[in-house]
Amino acid sequence: MLNAVNFVPGDIIRVHQKIKEGEKTRIQIFEGVVLKIKGREGNKSFTVRKMVGDVGIERIFPVNTPNVEKVEVKSHLKDKVRRSKLYYLRKKK
């Protein structure tokens, strides 16, 4: 579970998520660009988008879930971000 959100839309982050397969658990890393942060306090979630080949994959992570182990901020986008919701990145190649 995350205590605070230390990133903003436009950051490239790595989300470490616990995955349970049968009786085993493992950590899966999802790396991509933060498109949006939504909600307040206990109801906060964020959307991360990554490209695999020509296909874009988006995942929504709630902040207060015990499945999110940690979030690492890797870097920022090259361009200066002036919006809170980066939906225009969906159309970019």
C-alpha positions in Angstrom: 0.0 0.0 0.0 1.3 3.5 -0.9 1.4 6.2 1.8 1.6 9.1 -0.6 1.7 9.8 -4.3 5.1 11.2 -5.2 4.6 11.5 -8.9 2.7 13.7 -11.3 1.2 13.0 -14.8 3.9 12.8 -17.3 6.4 10.9 -15.1 7.7 7.5 -16.2 7.2 5.1 -13.3 7.6 1.4 -12.4 4.8 -0.1 -10.4 5.7 -3.3 -8.5 2.5 -5.3 -8.1 1.9 -8.6 -6.2 0.4 -11.3 -8.4 -1.0 -14.4 -6.7 -0.8 -17.6 -8.9 -2.2 -20.6 -7.0 -0.4 -20.6 -3.7 2.7 -18.7 -4.9 3.0 -14.9 -5.0 5.3 -13.0 -7.2 6.1 -9.4 -8.1 5.2 -8.1 -11.6 6.7 -4.8 -12.8 4.6 -2.5 -15.0 6.5 0.5 -16.4 5.0 3.3 -18.3 3.8 7.0 -18.4 1.3 8.3 -15.8 -1.7 9.6 -17.8 -3.8 10.8 -14.9 -4.3 10.8 -11.2 -7.9 10.7 -10.1 -9.7 11.0 -6.8 -8.9 12.3 -3.3 -7.4 10.7 -0.2 -8.8 7.2 0.2 -10.4 7.0 -3.2 -7.3 8.0 -5.3 -6.2 6.0 -8.3 -3.7 6.5 -11.2 -3.6 5.3 -14.8 -0.3 4.1 -16.3 0.2 3.5 -20.1 2.9 1.6 -21.8 3.5 0.6 -25.4 4.2 -3.0 -26.5 5.0 -2.9 -30.2 2.2 -0.9 -31.8 -0.3 -1.7 -29.0 -0.9 0.6 -26.1 -1.7 -1.0 -22.7 -3.3 1.0 -19.9 -3.8 -0.1 -16.3 -5.5 1.6 -13.5 -4.0 1.2 -10.0 -5.8 2.2 -6.8 -3.5 3.8 -4.3 -4.9 2.1 -1.3 -4.6 -1.5 -2.5 -2.3 -3.9 -0.7 -1.3 -5.4 -4.1 0.8 -2.5 -5.1 4.2 -3.1 -3.4 6.0 0.1 -4.4 6.2 2.8 -7.1 9.5 4.0 -8.4 9.8 7.3 -10.4 12.2 6.6 -13.2 12.2 9.9 -15.1 10.0 12.6 -16.7 8.7 13.0 -20.2 10.9 15.0 -22.6 8.3 17.6 -23.2 7.0 20.0 -20.6 3.6 18.8 -19.3 1.0 21.5 -18.8 -2.1 19.3 -18.4 -3.4 17.2 -15.6 -4.9 14.5 -17.9 -2.6 13.4 -20.8 -5.1 11.8 -23.1 -3.4 13.2 -26.1 -0.6 10.6 -25.6 -3.1 7.9 -26.8 -3.1 9.4 -30.3 0.7 9.9 -30.5 2.8 7.1 -32.0 
